[in-house]
């Protein structure tokens, strides 16, 4: 972990200790593969899916380790001279009104519908979707279905690579400064997107503090406070109402980040 907060929230920070911990994990976790990346203090850890890796990271976090984790990547295989990728069987249960939106989302992610059935206002969809297409999908799915959808998926087979996969279509709100967030700044910034943090939160330059409603990233100053004066005019003080922030879980953070972003995992925080 090379962030400005490194070492302040954990005790086990050396590369040697992380290496030893991963080697111990391999002894009992047979589905795990660990490979040191030459010339760096990093490791490539391969497992059986996002959940498999998330459980390991969460265990290490609770043991006092601090880590920076990149976006999960799907492992391709060469079969009969062709590059192939894993395909998953996806089952979605949603209220009928959200069926069309979910179909469009899965179509954009190279999904192929296998079956659709609507009964008593509930729609069940069955798709075959590349595993790549499901990375980061759960968060969008929850938003589109207002939390009323049920999503399950499992590995089915390998097929030829499906081509380019569309990435996240929203940018990040990124702090341009070190400091502590102020309610006044966050109140102004929440109009630009969805915030991940609340007031009085320590931040540093380059830290992602929210998701922008537009595709491009935006550098912002979340530490700016309202200027105080000795003059008060009637009607000029607006009530600052902040939208409640739901802290990201480790799984949500790993799903959210782009290829050039990292999740900082410490015993006390996930950034």
C-alpha positions as CSV (number, residue, x, y, z in Angstrom):
1,X,0.0,0.0,0.0
2,X,1.7,3.2,-1.1
3,X,-1.1,5.7,-0.4
4,X,-0.6,8.8,1.9
5,X,-2.4,6.9,4.6
6,X,-0.3,3.8,4.4
7,X,0.8,2.4,7.8
8,X,-1.7,4.5,9.8
9,X,-4.4,1.8,10.0
10,X,-2.6,-1.5,10.0
11,X,0.5,-3.2,11.4
12,X,1.5,-5.8,8.8
13,X,2.8,-3.9,5.9
14,X,5.9,-5.5,4.5
15,X,6.1,-7.4,1.3
16,X,7.6,-10.4,3.0
17,X,4.7,-10.7,5.4
18,X,2.2,-10.5,2.6
19,X,4.1,-13.1,0.6
20,X,4.2,-15.4,3.7
21,X,0.5,-14.9,4.3
22,X,-0.4,-15.8,0.6
23,X,1.9,-18.9,0.7
24,X,0.1,-20.1,3.9
25,X,-3.3,-19.6,2.2
26,X,-2.2,-21.7,-0.8
27,X,-1.6,-24.7,1.5
28,X,-5.3,-25.0,2.3
29,X,-7.0,-23.0,-0.5
30,X,-6.4,-25.4,-3.4
31,X,-8.2,-23.2,-5.9
32,X,-5.7,-20.3,-5.4
33,X,-2.7,-19.5,-7.5
34,X,-0.2,-16.9,-6.4
35,X,2.5,-15.4,-8.7
36,X,5.0,-12.7,-7.8
37,X,5.2,-9.9,-10.5
38,X,8.8,-9.5,-11.4
39,X,10.3,-6.1,-10.6
40,X,7.5,-5.0,-8.3
41,X,6.2,-5.5,-4.8
42,X,2.9,-6.9,-6.3
43,X,1.4,-10.3,-6.7
44,X,-1.0,-11.8,-9.2
45,X,-3.6,-13.8,-7.3
46,X,-5.9,-16.1,-9.3
47,X,-9.0,-17.8,-8.0
48,X,-12.4,-19.2,-8.9
49,X,-14.2,-15.9,-9.1
50,X,-14.7,-12.4,-7.6
51,X,-16.2,-13.9,-4.4
52,X,-13.3,-16.4,-3.9
53,X,-10.8,-13.5,-4.1
54,X,-12.9,-11.2,-2.0
55,X,-13.1,-13.7,0.9
56,X,-9.2,-13.9,0.9
57,X,-8.8,-10.1,0.8
58,X,-11.4,-9.6,3.6
59,X,-9.7,-12.2,5.8
60,X,-6.3,-10.4,5.3
61,X,-7.9,-7.0,6.1
62,X,-9.3,-8.3,9.4
63,X,-5.9,-9.7,10.3
64,X,-4.3,-6.2,10.0
65,X,-3.0,-6.2,6.5
66,X,-3.1,-3.1,4.2
67,X,-3.4,-3.8,0.4
68,X,-4.1,-2.1,-2.9
69,X,-6.1,-4.3,-5.2
70,X,-6.6,-3.9,-8.9
71,X,-9.8,-4.7,-10.9
72,X,-10.4,-8.4,-11.3
73,X,-9.6,-9.8,-14.7
74,X,-10.9,-12.9,-16.5
75,X,-8.5,-15.6,-17.4
76,X,-8.6,-16.6,-21.1
77,X,-7.7,-20.0,-22.5
78,X,-6.5,-21.1,-25.9
79,X,-8.6,-24.0,-27.2
80,X,-7.9,-25.5,-30.7
81,X,-5.9,-22.4,-31.7
82,X,-8.6,-19.9,-30.7
83,X,-8.7,-17.5,-27.7
84,X,-11.7,-18.5,-25.6
85,X,-13.3,-17.0,-22.5
86,X,-15.6,-18.3,-19.8
87,X,-19.3,-18.1,-20.3
88,X,-21.8,-18.1,-17.4
89,X,-25.4,-19.1,-17.1
90,X,-27.3,-16.1,-15.7
91,X,-30.8,-16.2,-14.1
92,X,-32.5,-12.9,-13.3
93,X,-35.8,-12.5,-11.5
94,X,-37.2,-8.9,-11.6
95,X,-40.5,-7.1,-11.4
96,X,-42.0,-7.0,-15.0
97,X,-41.4,-3.3,-15.3
98,X,-37.6,-3.7,-15.1
99,X,-37.4,-6.5,-17.6
100,X,-36.7,-4.4,-20.6
101,X,-33.9,-2.4,-18.9
102,X,-32.1,-5.6,-17.7
103,X,-32.4,-7.1,-21.2
104,X,-30.7,-4.0,-22.7
105,X,-28.0,-4.1,-20.0
106,X,-27.1,-7.8,-20.7
107,X,-27.3,-7.3,-24.5
108,X,-24.7,-4.5,-24.2
109,X,-22.5,-7.0,-22.3
110,X,-22.6,-9.6,-25.1
111,X,-25.3,-11.6,-23.4
112,X,-27.5,-14.0,-25.4
113,X,-31.0,-14.5,-24.1
114,X,-32.1,-18.2,-23.7
115,X,-35.5,-17.9,-22.2
116,X,-38.0,-15.3,-20.8
117,X,-41.1,-16.0,-18.8
118,X,-43.5,-13.5,-17.1
119,X,-46.0,-14.5,-14.5
120,X,-47.9,-12.6,-11.8
121,X,-46.0,-9.4,-12.5
122,X,-42.6,-11.1,-12.2
123,X,-40.2,-11.8,-15.1
124,X,-37.5,-14.5,-15.2
125,X,-34.7,-14.1,-17.7
126,X,-32.1,-16.7,-18.6
127,X,-28.9,-15.5,-20.4
128,X,-25.5,-16.8,-21.5
129,X,-23.1,-14.0,-20.7
130,X,-19.3,-13.8,-20.8
131,X,-17.8,-13.5,-17.3
132,X,-16.2,-10.3,-18.5
133,X,-19.6,-8.8,-19.0
134,X,-20.6,-9.6,-15.4
135,X,-17.7,-7.7,-13.9
136,X,-19.2,-4.5,-12.4
137,X,-22.7,-5.6,-13.5
138,X,-24.2,-6.2,-10.0
139,X,-24.0,-2.5,-9.0
140,X,-25.7,-1.3,-12.1
141,X,-28.3,-4.1,-11.8
142,X,-29.2,-3.0,-8.2
143,X,-29.6,0.6,-9.4
144,X,-31.7,-0.2,-12.4
145,X,-34.0,-2.6,-10.5
146,X,-34.1,-0.4,-7.4
147,X,-32.9,-3.3,-5.3
148,X,-35.9,-5.5,-6.2
149,X,-34.1,-7.8,-8.6
150,X,-32.4,-11.2,-7.9
151,X,-29.3,-12.2,-9.8
152,X,-27.6,-15.6,-9.8
153,X,-24.9,-17.0,-12.2
154,X,-22.6,-19.9,-12.5
155,X,-19.8,-21.0,-14.9
156,X,-21.1,-23.0,-17.9
157,X,-18.4,-23.4,-20.6
158,X,-15.6,-21.7,-22.6
159,X,-16.4,-20.1,-26.0
160,X,-14.5,-18.0,-28.5
161,X,-13.8,-14.5,-27.3
162,X,-16.8,-12.2,-27.9
163,X,-14.9,-9.1,-28.8
164,X,-14.6,-5.7,-27.1
165,X,-16.7,-5.3,-24.0
166,X,-18.1,-1.8,-23.1
167,X,-16.6,-0.4,-19.9
168,X,-18.1,1.7,-17.2
169,X,-20.0,4.6,-18.7
170,X,-19.6,7.0,-15.8
171,X,-16.5,8.8,-14.6
172,X,-15.1,9.3,-11.1
173,X,-15.1,12.3,-8.8
174,X,-11.5,12.5,-7.7
175,X,-10.1,14.6,-4.8
176,X,-7.4,17.1,-6.0
177,X,-6.2,17.9,-2.5
178,X,-5.3,16.4,0.9
179,X,-7.5,17.3,3.8
180,X,-10.8,16.6,5.5
181,X,-14.2,16.8,3.6
182,X,-16.6,19.5,4.4
183,X,-20.4,19.3,4.3
184,X,-20.6,22.5,2.2
185,X,-18.3,21.1,-0.5
186,X,-20.1,17.8,-0.6
187,X,-23.5,19.5,-0.8
188,X,-22.3,21.2,-4.0
189,X,-20.6,18.1,-5.4
190,X,-23.6,15.7,-4.9
191,X,-25.3,17.5,-7.9
192,X,-22.5,16.1,-10.1
193,X,-22.9,12.5,-9.1
194,X,-23.1,9.9,-6.4
195,X,-20.8,10.4,-3.4
196,X,-19.0,7.5,-1.6
197,X,-18.0,9.4,1.6
198,X,-19.6,11.9,4.0
199,X,-18.3,15.0,5.9
200,X,-15.2,14.9,8.2
201,X,-13.6,12.1,6.2
202,X,-9.8,12.3,5.6
203,X,-9.0,12.4,1.9
204,X,-5.9,12.7,-0.2
205,X,-5.0,13.8,-3.7
206,X,-6.0,11.2,-6.3
207,X,-8.6,9.5,-4.0
208,X,-11.9,8.6,-5.6
209,X,-14.7,10.1,-3.5
210,X,-17.7,9.5,-5.8
211,X,-19.1,8.5,-9.2
212,X,-19.7,11.2,-11.7
213,X,-23.0,11.3,-13.7
214,X,-21.0,12.0,-16.9
215,X,-18.4,9.7,-18.6
216,X,-15.3,11.8,-17.9
217,X,-13.4,11.9,-14.6
218,X,-13.6,15.2,-12.7
219,X,-11.0,16.6,-10.2
220,X,-12.8,18.3,-7.3
221,X,-12.0,20.0,-3.9
222,X,-14.2,18.3,-1.2
223,X,-12.4,20.2,1.6
224,X,-13.7,23.7,0.8
225,X,-15.8,25.3,3.5
226,X,-18.4,28.1,3.2
227,X,-16.9,31.6,3.6
228,X,-18.0,33.3,6.8
229,X,-18.9,37.0,6.9
230,X,-20.2,39.3,9.6
231,X,-23.2,40.2,7.5
232,X,-26.3,38.0,7.5
233,X,-29.1,38.7,5.0
234,X,-32.6,37.2,5.3
235,X,-33.1,34.2,3.0
236,X,-29.5,33.7,2.0
237,X,-28.8,30.7,4.3
238,X,-29.9,27.6,2.5
239,X,-30.3,24.4,4.4
240,X,-27.7,21.9,3.3
241,X,-29.2,18.5,3.0
242,X,-26.8,15.7,2.1
243,X,-28.0,12.5,0.4
244,X,-27.2,9.6,2.8
245,X,-24.1,7.7,1.8
246,X,-24.1,3.9,1.8
247,X,-20.4,2.8,2.3
248,X,-19.1,0.5,-0.4
249,X,-18.5,-3.1,0.5
250,X,-15.3,-4.7,-0.8
251,X,-17.2,-6.5,-3.5
252,X,-18.9,-3.3,-4.7
253,X,-15.6,-1.5,-4.7
254,X,-13.9,-4.2,-6.8
255,X,-16.8,-4.2,-9.2
256,X,-16.7,-0.4,-9.5
257,X,-13.1,0.4,-10.3
258,X,-11.7,0.8,-13.8
259,X,-8.5,-0.8,-15.1
260,X,-6.5,2.3,-14.1
261,X,-7.9,2.5,-10.5
262,X,-7.2,0.6,-7.3
263,X,-9.1,-0.3,-4.2
264,X,-7.2,0.6,-1.0
265,X,-8.1,-2.0,1.7
266,X,-7.1,-1.4,5.4
267,X,-8.4,-2.8,8.7
268,X,-10.6,0.3,9.1
269,X,-11.5,1.5,5.6
270,X,-12.1,0.6,2.0
271,X,-11.3,3.4,-0.4
